[in-house]
Amino acid sequence: MEVRIGVKHVSREVVIESSQKPDEVQKIVSAALAGEKVLELADEKGRRVVVPVEAVGYVEIGVEEAGRVGFGSY
């Protein structure tokens, strides 16, 4: 699942591929915005992305991908 984080005053988004469920990511983001100082998420390879909460412009949480069928499925 793809997660996009818009950072204030930065033209590029931070994009990670997460193996977490959308509801889990939403809870992490909500908790961070409610009182934490940083938003911390992990990608599929175990790398961590840490963004100061005051710099977060938006967070776009994608949907889980269903299994693909056909020749283009990798």
PDB file of N, CA, C and O in Angstrom:
ATOM      1  N   MET A   1       0.839  -1.158   0.000  1.00  0.00           N
ATOM      2  CA  MET A   1       0.000   0.000   0.000  1.00  0.00           C
ATOM      3  C   MET A   1       0.895   1.234   0.000  1.00  0.00           C
ATOM      4  O   MET A   1       1.924   1.265   0.674  1.00  0.00           O
ATOM      5  N   GLU A   2       0.504   2.225  -0.743  1.00  0.00           N
ATOM      6  CA  GLU A   2       1.289   3.443  -0.875  1.00  0.00           C
ATOM      7  C   GLU A   2       0.798   4.505   0.105  1.00  0.00           C
ATOM      8  O   GLU A   2      -0.406   4.716   0.252  1.00  0.00           O
ATOM      9  N   VAL A   3       1.740   5.172   0.771  1.00  0.00           N
ATOM     10  CA  VAL A   3       1.432   6.271   1.681  1.00  0.00           C
ATOM     11  C   VAL A   3       2.216   7.481   1.196  1.00  0.00           C
ATOM     12  O   VAL A   3       3.432   7.411   1.015  1.00  0.00           O
ATOM     13  N   ARG A   4       1.512   8.594   0.986  1.00  0.00           N
ATOM     14  CA  ARG A   4       2.150   9.842   0.547  1.00  0.00           C
ATOM     15  C   ARG A   4       2.033  10.866   1.667  1.00  0.00           C
ATOM     16  O   ARG A   4       0.955  11.079   2.223  1.00  0.00           O
ATOM     17  N   ILE A   5       3.154  11.492   1.987  1.00  0.00           N
ATOM     18  CA  ILE A   5       3.183  12.510   3.026  1.00  0.00           C
ATOM     19  C   ILE A   5       3.613  13.817   2.383  1.00  0.00           C
ATOM     20  O   ILE A   5       4.709  13.925   1.833  1.00  0.00           O
ATOM     21  N   GLY A   6       2.739  14.801   2.461  1.00  0.00           N
ATOM     22  CA  GLY A   6       3.071  16.131   1.973  1.00  0.00           C
ATOM     23  C   GLY A   6       3.729  16.921   3.081  1.00  0.00           C
ATOM     24  O   GLY A   6       3.181  17.036   4.177  1.00  0.00           O
ATOM     25  N   VAL A   7       4.896  17.464   2.805  1.00  0.00           N
ATOM     26  CA  VAL A   7       5.650  18.230   3.794  1.00  0.00           C
ATOM     27  C   VAL A   7       5.543  19.709   3.434  1.00  0.00           C
ATOM     28  O   VAL A   7       5.758  20.095   2.285  1.00  0.00           O
ATOM     29  N   LYS A   8       5.209  20.533   4.429  1.00  0.00           N
ATOM     30  CA  LYS A   8       5.059  21.972   4.199  1.00  0.00           C
ATOM     31  C   LYS A   8       6.354  22.572   3.666  1.00  0.00           C
ATOM     32  O   LYS A   8       7.444  22.229   4.123  1.00  0.00           O
ATOM     33  N   HIS A   9       6.223  23.464   2.699  1.00  0.00           N
ATOM     34  CA  HIS A   9       7.335  24.215   2.108  1.00  0.00           C
ATOM     35  C   HIS A   9       8.324  23.327   1.358  1.00  0.00           C
ATOM     36  O   HIS A   9       9.465  23.728   1.129  1.00  0.00           O
ATOM     37  N   VAL A  10       7.896  22.122   0.974  1.00  0.00           N
ATOM     38  CA  VAL A  10       8.723  21.217   0.174  1.00  0.00           C
ATOM     39  C   VAL A  10       7.874  20.787  -1.020  1.00  0.00           C
ATOM     40  O   VAL A  10       6.730  20.366  -0.848  1.00  0.00           O
ATOM     41  N   SER A  11       8.422  20.891  -2.211  1.00  0.00           N
ATOM     42  CA  SER A  11       7.625  20.605  -3.409  1.00  0.00           C
ATOM     43  C   SER A  11       7.420  19.116  -3.667  1.00  0.00           C
ATOM     44  O   SER A  11       6.477  18.744  -4.365  1.00  0.00           O
ATOM     45  N   ARG A  12       8.271  18.264  -3.128  1.00  0.00           N
ATOM     46  CA  ARG A  12       8.143  16.818  -3.353  1.00  0.00           C
ATOM     47  C   ARG A  12       7.478  16.149  -2.167  1.00  0.00           C
ATOM     48  O   ARG A  12       7.650  16.558  -1.019  1.00  0.00           O
ATOM     49  N   GLU A  13       6.713  15.107  -2.472  1.00  0.00           N
ATOM     50  CA  GLU A  13       6.082  14.310  -1.425  1.00  0.00           C
ATOM     51  C   GLU A  13       7.039  13.225  -0.956  1.00  0.00           C
ATOM     52  O   GLU A  13       7.939  12.818  -1.691  1.00  0.00           O
ATOM     53  N   VAL A  14       6.843  12.764   0.259  1.00  0.00           N
ATOM     54  CA  VAL A  14       7.541  11.587   0.756  1.00  0.00           C
ATOM     55  C   VAL A  14       6.605  10.419   0.473  1.00  0.00           C
ATOM     56  O   VAL A  14       5.469  10.408   0.949  1.00  0.00           O
ATOM     57  N   VAL A  15       7.067   9.431  -0.299  1.00  0.00           N
ATOM     58  CA  VAL A  15       6.237   8.301  -0.675  1.00  0.00           C
ATOM     59  C   VAL A  15       6.886   7.029  -0.167  1.00  0.00           C
ATOM     60  O   VAL A  15       8.066   6.780  -0.413  1.00  0.00           O
ATOM     61  N   ILE A  16       6.099   6.215   0.553  1.00  0.00           N
ATOM     62  CA  ILE A  16       6.607   4.927   1.010  1.00  0.00           C
ATOM     63  C   ILE A  16       5.606   3.838   0.656  1.00  0.00           C
ATOM     64  O   ILE A  16       4.405   4.087   0.549  1.00  0.00           O
ATOM     65  N   GLU A  17       6.119   2.637   0.479  1.00  0.00           N
ATOM     66  CA  GLU A  17       5.299   1.447   0.296  1.00  0.00           C
ATOM     67  C   GLU A  17       5.262   0.733   1.639  1.00  0.00           C
ATOM     68  O   GLU A  17       6.291   0.269   2.129  1.00  0.00           O
ATOM     69  N   SER A  18       4.091   0.646   2.226  1.00  0.00           N
ATOM     70  CA  SER A  18       3.950   0.060   3.548  1.00  0.00           C
ATOM     71  C   SER A  18       3.216  -1.267   3.466  1.00  0.00           C
ATOM     72  O   SER A  18       2.307  -1.438   2.654  1.00  0.00           O
ATOM     73  N   SER A  19       3.619  -2.209   4.317  1.00  0.00           N
ATOM     74  CA  SER A  19       2.924  -3.489   4.384  1.00  0.00           C
ATOM     75  C   SER A  19       1.842  -3.477   5.453  1.00  0.00           C
ATOM     76  O   SER A  19       1.149  -4.474   5.655  1.00  0.00           O
ATOM     77  N   GLN A  20       1.696  -2.336   6.144  1.00  0.00           N
ATOM     78  CA  GLN A  20       0.668  -2.209   7.168  1.00  0.00           C
ATOM     79  C   GLN A  20      -0.701  -2.009   6.534  1.00  0.00           C
ATOM     80  O   GLN A  20      -0.811  -1.588   5.383  1.00  0.00           O
ATOM     81  N   LYS A  21      -1.735  -2.313   7.296  1.00  0.00           N
ATOM     82  CA  LYS A  21      -3.111  -2.103   6.845  1.00  0.00           C
ATOM     83  C   LYS A  21      -3.420  -0.605   6.885  1.00  0.00           C
ATOM     84  O   LYS A  21      -2.849   0.120   7.699  1.00  0.00           O
ATOM     85  N   PRO A  22      -4.327  -0.130   6.006  1.00  0.00           N
ATOM     86  CA  PRO A  22      -4.689   1.295   6.004  1.00  0.00           C
ATOM     87  C   PRO A  22      -5.183   1.786   7.363  1.00  0.00           C
ATOM     88  O   PRO A  22      -4.868   2.908   7.761  1.00  0.00           O
ATOM     89  N   ASP A  23      -5.951   0.967   8.080  1.00  0.00           N
ATOM     90  CA  ASP A  23      -6.446   1.378   9.394  1.00  0.00           C
ATOM     91  C   ASP A  23      -5.308   1.565  10.391  1.00  0.00           C
ATOM     92  O   ASP A  23      -5.359   2.469  11.224  1.00  0.00           O
ATOM     93  N   GLU A  24      -4.273   0.712  10.314  1.00  0.00           N
ATOM     94  CA  GLU A  24      -3.118   0.835  11.204  1.00  0.00           C
ATOM     95  C   GLU A  24      -2.375   2.144  10.936  1.00  0.00           C
ATOM     96  O   GLU A  24      -1.996   2.854  11.867  1.00  0.00           O
ATOM     97  N   VAL A  25      -2.173   2.453   9.660  1.00  0.00           N
ATOM     98  CA  VAL A  25      -1.477   3.682   9.284  1.00  0.00           C
ATOM     99  C   VAL A  25      -2.290   4.889   9.744  1.00  0.00           C
ATOM    100  O   VAL A  25      -1.726   5.861  10.246  1.00  0.00           O
ATOM    101  N   GLN A  26      -3.598   4.834   9.576  1.00  0.00           N
ATOM    102  CA  GLN A  26      -4.457   5.944   9.983  1.00  0.00           C
ATOM    103  C   GLN A  26      -4.380   6.171  11.486  1.00  0.00           C
ATOM    104  O   GLN A  26      -4.371   7.319  11.932  1.00  0.00           O
ATOM    105  N   LYS A  27      -4.326   5.115  12.270  1.00  0.00           N
ATOM    106  CA  LYS A  27      -4.208   5.249  13.726  1.00  0.00           C
ATOM    107  C   LYS A  27      -2.865   5.867  14.117  1.00  0.00           C
ATOM    108  O   LYS A  27      -2.805   6.712  15.010  1.00  0.00           O
ATOM    109  N   ILE A  28      -1.792   5.446  13.448  1.00  0.00           N
ATOM    110  CA  ILE A  28      -0.459   6.008  13.721  1.00  0.00           C
ATOM    111  C   ILE A  28      -0.438   7.500  13.400  1.00  0.00           C
ATOM    112  O   ILE A  28       0.081   8.298  14.181  1.00  0.00           O
ATOM    113  N   VAL A  29      -1.001   7.877  12.254  1.00  0.00           N
ATOM    114  CA  VAL A  29      -1.024   9.282  11.829  1.00  0.00           C
ATOM    115  C   VAL A  29      -1.875  10.102  12.799  1.00  0.00           C
ATOM    116  O   VAL A  29      -1.465  11.184  13.217  1.00  0.00           O
ATOM    117  N   SER A  30      -3.044   9.598  13.155  1.00  0.00           N
ATOM    118  CA  SER A  30      -3.930  10.326  14.071  1.00  0.00           C
ATOM    119  C   SER A  30      -3.286  10.523  15.436  1.00  0.00           C
ATOM    120  O   SER A  30      -3.388  11.602  16.021  1.00  0.00           O
ATOM    121  N   ALA A  31      -2.624   9.490  15.946  1.00  0.00           N
ATOM    122  CA  ALA A  31      -1.957   9.593  17.244  1.00  0.00           C
ATOM    123  C   ALA A  31      -0.831  10.619  17.192  1.00  0.00           C
ATOM    124  O   ALA A  31      -0.644  11.392  18.131  1.00  0.00           O
ATOM    125  N   ALA A  32      -0.080  10.622  16.090  1.00  0.00           N
ATOM    126  CA  ALA A  32       1.021  11.577  15.953  1.00  0.00           C
ATOM    127  C   ALA A  32       0.495  13.006  15.904  1.00  0.00           C
ATOM    128  O   ALA A  32       1.050  13.898  16.546  1.00  0.00           O
ATOM    129  N   LEU A  33      -0.568  13.222  15.148  1.00  0.00           N
ATOM    130  CA  LEU A  33      -1.120  14.567  15.025  1.00  0.00           C
ATOM    131  C   LEU A  33      -1.798  15.028  16.308  1.00  0.00           C
ATOM    132  O   LEU A  33      -1.922  16.230  16.546  1.00  0.00           O
ATOM    133  N   ALA A  34      -2.239  14.082  17.139  1.00  0.00           N
ATOM    134  CA  ALA A  34      -2.937  14.432  18.376  1.00  0.00           C
ATOM    135  C   ALA A  34      -1.998  14.878  19.488  1.00  0.00           C
ATOM    136  O   ALA A  34      -2.443  15.538  20.427  1.00  0.00           O
ATOM    137  N   GLY A  35      -0.725  14.545  19.413  1.00  0.00           N
ATOM    138  CA  GLY A  35       0.112  14.972  20.514  1.00  0.00           C
ATOM    139  C   GLY A  35       1.574  14.587  20.427  1.00  0.00           C
ATOM    140  O   GLY A  35       2.366  14.995  21.277  1.00  0.00           O
ATOM    141  N   GLU A  36       1.946  13.823  19.436  1.00  0.00           N
ATOM    142  CA  GLU A  36       3.348  13.435  19.296  1.00  0.00           C
ATOM    143  C   GLU A  36       4.122  14.566  18.626  1.00  0.00           C
ATOM    144  O   GLU A  36       3.528  15.492  18.073  1.00  0.00           O
ATOM    145  N   LYS A  37       5.433  14.486  18.678  1.00  0.00           N
ATOM    146  CA  LYS A  37       6.277  15.487  18.023  1.00  0.00           C
ATOM    147  C   LYS A  37       6.704  15.054  16.631  1.00  0.00           C
ATOM    148  O   LYS A  37       7.076  15.883  15.801  1.00  0.00           O
ATOM    149  N   VAL A  38       6.648  13.724  16.373  1.00  0.00           N
ATOM    150  CA  VAL A  38       7.049  13.219  15.058  1.00  0.00           C
ATOM    151  C   VAL A  38       6.044  12.181  14.563  1.00  0.00           C
ATOM    152  O   VAL A  38       5.378  11.504  15.347  1.00  0.00           O
ATOM    153  N   LEU A  39       5.960  12.080  13.245  1.00  0.00           N
ATOM    154  CA  LEU A  39       5.208  11.023  12.585  1.00  0.00           C
ATOM    155  C   LEU A  39       6.237  10.025  12.094  1.00  0.00           C
ATOM    156  O   LEU A  39       7.124  10.380  11.318  1.00  0.00           O
ATOM    157  N   GLU A  40       6.131   8.792  12.532  1.00  0.00           N
ATOM    158  CA  GLU A  40       7.107   7.765  12.164  1.00  0.00           C
ATOM    159  C   GLU A  40       6.382   6.587  11.537  1.00  0.00           C
ATOM    160  O   GLU A  40       5.493   5.995  12.149  1.00  0.00           O
ATOM    161  N   LEU A  41       6.768   6.250  10.311  1.00  0.00           N
ATOM    162  CA  LEU A  41       6.208   5.110   9.594  1.00  0.00           C
ATOM    163  C   LEU A  41       7.339   4.247   9.061  1.00  0.00           C
ATOM    164  O   LEU A  41       8.437   4.744   8.809  1.00  0.00           O
ATOM    165  N   ALA A  42       7.078   2.958   8.890  1.00  0.00           N
ATOM    166  CA  ALA A  42       8.067   2.024   8.345  1.00  0.00           C
ATOM    167  C   ALA A  42       7.599   1.553   6.976  1.00  0.00           C
ATOM    168  O   ALA A  42       6.403   1.372   6.748  1.00  0.00           O
ATOM    169  N   ASP A  43       8.559   1.355   6.058  1.00  0.00           N
ATOM    170  CA  ASP A  43       8.208   0.843   4.738  1.00  0.00           C
ATOM    171  C   ASP A  43       8.338  -0.676   4.712  1.00  0.00           C
ATOM    172  O   ASP A  43       8.643  -1.299   5.730  1.00  0.00           O
ATOM    173  N   GLU A  44       8.106  -1.264   3.550  1.00  0.00           N
ATOM    174  CA  GLU A  44       8.132  -2.721   3.397  1.00  0.00           C
ATOM    175  C   GLU A  44       9.500  -3.326   3.680  1.00  0.00           C
ATOM    176  O   GLU A  44       9.588  -4.492   4.065  1.00  0.00           O
ATOM    177  N   LYS A  45      10.558  -2.561   3.496  1.00  0.00           N
ATOM    178  CA  LYS A  45      11.918  -3.073   3.695  1.00  0.00           C
ATOM    179  C   LYS A  45      12.446  -2.792   5.096  1.00  0.00           C
ATOM    180  O   LYS A  45      13.612  -3.062   5.384  1.00  0.00           O
ATOM    181  N   GLY A  46      11.593  -2.249   5.972  1.00  0.00           N
ATOM    182  CA  GLY A  46      11.992  -1.987   7.341  1.00  0.00           C
ATOM    183  C   GLY A  46      12.616  -0.632   7.583  1.00  0.00           C
ATOM    184  O   GLY A  46      12.973  -0.312   8.716  1.00  0.00           O
ATOM    185  N   ARG A  47      12.757   0.176   6.540  1.00  0.00           N
ATOM    186  CA  ARG A  47      13.294   1.528   6.716  1.00  0.00           C
ATOM    187  C   ARG A  47      12.240   2.401   7.388  1.00  0.00           C
ATOM    188  O   ARG A  47      11.044   2.201   7.178  1.00  0.00           O
ATOM    189  N   ARG A  48      12.668   3.350   8.181  1.00  0.00           N
ATOM    190  CA  ARG A  48      11.747   4.226   8.900  1.00  0.00           C
ATOM    191  C   ARG A  48      11.819   5.638   8.325  1.00  0.00           C
ATOM    192  O   ARG A  48      12.889   6.153   8.000  1.00  0.00           O
ATOM    193  N   VAL A  49      10.638   6.242   8.215  1.00  0.00           N
ATOM    194  CA  VAL A  49      10.533   7.626   7.769  1.00  0.00           C
ATOM    195  C   VAL A  49       9.997   8.419   8.953  1.00  0.00           C
ATOM    196  O   VAL A  49       8.947   8.093   9.506  1.00  0.00           O
ATOM    197  N   VAL A  50      10.729   9.466   9.338  1.00  0.00           N
ATOM    198  CA  VAL A  50      10.343  10.289  10.478  1.00  0.00           C
ATOM    199  C   VAL A  50      10.174  11.724   9.988  1.00  0.00           C
ATOM    200  O   VAL A  50      11.092  12.307   9.411  1.00  0.00           O
ATOM    201  N   VAL A  51       8.981  12.289  10.225  1.00  0.00           N
ATOM    202  CA  VAL A  51       8.678  13.651   9.800  1.00  0.00           C
ATOM    203  C   VAL A  51       8.166  14.420  11.019  1.00  0.00           C
ATOM    204  O   VAL A  51       7.271  13.934  11.710  1.00  0.00           O
ATOM    205  N   PRO A  52       8.708  15.600  11.297  1.00  0.00           N
ATOM    206  CA  PRO A  52       8.173  16.399  12.401  1.00  0.00           C
ATOM    207  C   PRO A  52       6.699  16.733  12.140  1.00  0.00           C
ATOM    208  O   PRO A  52       6.335  17.114  11.027  1.00  0.00           O
ATOM    209  N   VAL A  53       5.866  16.591  13.153  1.00  0.00           N
ATOM    210  CA  VAL A  53       4.425  16.788  12.984  1.00  0.00           C
ATOM    211  C   VAL A  53       4.100  18.192  12.491  1.00  0.00           C
ATOM    212  O   VAL A  53       3.190  18.363  11.680  1.00  0.00           O
ATOM    213  N   GLU A  54       4.826  19.194  12.965  1.00  0.00           N
ATOM    214  CA  GLU A  54       4.517  20.561  12.534  1.00  0.00           C
ATOM    215  C   GLU A  54       4.825  20.788  11.056  1.00  0.00           C
ATOM    216  O   GLU A  54       4.386  21.792  10.494  1.00  0.00           O
ATOM    217  N   ALA A  55       5.567  19.887  10.409  1.00  0.00           N
ATOM    218  CA  ALA A  55       5.892  20.016   8.992  1.00  0.00           C
ATOM    219  C   ALA A  55       4.935  19.226   8.097  1.00  0.00           C
ATOM    220  O   ALA A  55       5.003  19.350   6.874  1.00  0.00           O
ATOM    221  N   VAL A  56       4.045  18.417   8.680  1.00  0.00           N
ATOM    222  CA  VAL A  56       3.139  17.584   7.882  1.00  0.00           C
ATOM    223  C   VAL A  56       2.032  18.459   7.306  1.00  0.00           C
ATOM    224  O   VAL A  56       1.311  19.138   8.038  1.00  0.00           O
ATOM    225  N   GLY A  57       1.913  18.429   5.979  1.00  0.00           N
ATOM    226  CA  GLY A  57       0.844  19.148   5.300  1.00  0.00           C
ATOM    227  C   GLY A  57      -0.371  18.263   5.116  1.00  0.00           C
ATOM    228  O   GLY A  57      -1.502  18.690   5.348  1.00  0.00           O
ATOM    229  N   TYR A  58      -0.137  17.029   4.700  1.00  0.00           N
ATOM    230  CA  TYR A  58      -1.207  16.049   4.519  1.00  0.00           C
ATOM    231  C   TYR A  58      -0.614  14.658   4.469  1.00  0.00           C
ATOM    232  O   TYR A  58       0.585  14.488   4.245  1.00  0.00           O
ATOM    233  N   VAL A  59      -1.465  13.658   4.679  1.00  0.00           N
ATOM    234  CA  VAL A  59      -1.077  12.260   4.538  1.00  0.00           C
ATOM    235  C   VAL A  59      -2.154  11.577   3.711  1.00  0.00           C
ATOM    236  O   VAL A  59      -3.330  11.584   4.077  1.00  0.00           O
ATOM    237  N   GLU A  60      -1.747  10.989   2.599  1.00  0.00           N
ATOM    238  CA  GLU A  60      -2.667  10.261   1.717  1.00  0.00           C
ATOM    239  C   GLU A  60      -2.386   8.774   1.867  1.00  0.00           C
ATOM    240  O   GLU A  60      -1.290   8.299   1.571  1.00  0.00           O
ATOM    241  N   ILE A  61      -3.396   8.052   2.330  1.00  0.00           N
ATOM    242  CA  ILE A  61      -3.248   6.619   2.563  1.00  0.00           C
ATOM    243  C   ILE A  61      -3.936   5.883   1.431  1.00  0.00           C
ATOM    244  O   ILE A  61      -5.144   6.022   1.239  1.00  0.00           O
ATOM    245  N   GLY A  62      -3.167   5.093   0.671  1.00  0.00           N
ATOM    246  CA  GLY A  62      -3.723   4.343  -0.441  1.00  0.00           C
ATOM    247  C   GLY A  62      -4.482   3.119   0.029  1.00  0.00           C
ATOM    248  O   GLY A  62      -4.536   2.824   1.223  1.00  0.00           O
ATOM    249  N   VAL A  63      -5.059   2.418  -0.910  1.00  0.00           N
ATOM    250  CA  VAL A  63      -5.781   1.191  -0.597  1.00  0.00           C
ATOM    251  C   VAL A  63      -4.858   0.003  -0.788  1.00  0.00           C
ATOM    252  O   VAL A  63      -3.886   0.065  -1.541  1.00  0.00           O
ATOM    253  N   GLU A  64      -5.178  -1.078  -0.095  1.00  0.00           N
ATOM    254  CA  GLU A  64      -4.401  -2.298  -0.262  1.00  0.00           C
ATOM    255  C   GLU A  64      -4.625  -2.823  -1.673  1.00  0.00           C
ATOM    256  O   GLU A  64      -5.742  -2.793  -2.189  1.00  0.00           O
ATOM    257  N   GLU A  65      -3.555  -3.302  -2.290  1.00  0.00           N
ATOM    258  CA  GLU A  65      -3.667  -3.844  -3.636  1.00  0.00           C
ATOM    259  C   GLU A  65      -4.129  -5.285  -3.573  1.00  0.00           C
ATOM    260  O   GLU A  65      -3.596  -6.091  -2.810  1.00  0.00           O
ATOM    261  N   ALA A  66      -5.115  -5.596  -4.376  1.00  0.00           N
ATOM    262  CA  ALA A  66      -5.553  -6.979  -4.487  1.00  0.00           C
ATOM    263  C   ALA A  66      -4.585  -7.721  -5.399  1.00  0.00           C
ATOM    264  O   ALA A  66      -3.841  -7.093  -6.153  1.00  0.00           O
ATOM    265  N   GLY A  67      -4.587  -9.027  -5.340  1.00  0.00           N
ATOM    266  CA  GLY A  67      -3.705  -9.799  -6.208  1.00  0.00           C
ATOM    267  C   GLY A  67      -4.008  -9.532  -7.666  1.00  0.00           C
ATOM    268  O   GLY A  67      -5.170  -9.499  -8.072  1.00  0.00           O
ATOM    269  N   ARG A  68      -2.987  -9.345  -8.436  1.00  0.00           N
ATOM    270  CA  ARG A  68      -3.170  -9.053  -9.861  1.00  0.00           C
ATOM    271  C   ARG A  68      -3.247 -10.348 -10.643  1.00  0.00           C
ATOM    272  O   ARG A  68      -2.659 -11.363 -10.270  1.00  0.00           O
ATOM    273  N   VAL A  69      -3.988 -10.286 -11.736  1.00  0.00           N
ATOM    274  CA  VAL A  69      -4.150 -11.445 -12.599  1.00  0.00           C
ATOM    275  C   VAL A  69      -3.714 -11.058 -13.995  1.00  0.00           C
ATOM    276  O   VAL A  69      -4.011  -9.958 -14.460  1.00  0.00           O
ATOM    277  N   GLY A  70      -3.006 -11.960 -14.671  1.00  0.00           N
ATOM    278  CA  GLY A  70      -2.622 -11.701 -16.048  1.00  0.00           C
ATOM    279  C   GLY A  70      -1.127 -11.620 -16.229  1.00  0.00           C
ATOM    280  O   GLY A  70      -0.350 -11.911 -15.320  1.00  0.00           O
ATOM    281  N   PHE A  71      -0.742 -11.216 -17.428  1.00  0.00           N
ATOM    282  CA  PHE A  71       0.680 -11.189 -17.772  1.00  0.00           C
ATOM    283  C   PHE A  71       1.432 -10.054 -17.071  1.00  0.00           C
ATOM    284  O   PHE A  71       2.642 -10.160 -16.867  1.00  0.00           O
ATOM    285  N   GLY A  72       0.751  -8.985 -16.703  1.00  0.00           N
ATOM    286  CA  GLY A  72       1.409  -7.836 -16.081  1.00  0.00           C
ATOM    287  C   GLY A  72       1.563  -7.958 -14.587  1.00  0.00           C
ATOM    288  O   GLY A  72       1.952  -6.982 -13.946  1.00  0.00           O
ATOM    289  N   SER A  73       1.277  -9.109 -13.993  1.00  0.00           N
ATOM    290  CA  SER A  73       1.354  -9.222 -12.525  1.00  0.00           C
ATOM    291  C   SER A  73       2.747  -9.615 -12.097  1.00  0.00           C
ATOM    292  O   SER A  73       3.216 -10.711 -12.404  1.00  0.00           O
ATOM    293  N   TYR A  74       3.403  -8.729 -11.394  1.00  0.00           N
ATOM    294  CA  TYR A  74       4.698  -9.052 -10.831  1.00  0.00           C
ATOM    295  C   TYR A  74       4.687  -8.756  -9.392  1.00  0.00           C
ATOM    296  O   TYR A  74       5.694  -8.958  -8.712  1.00  0.00           O
TER     297      TYR A  74
END
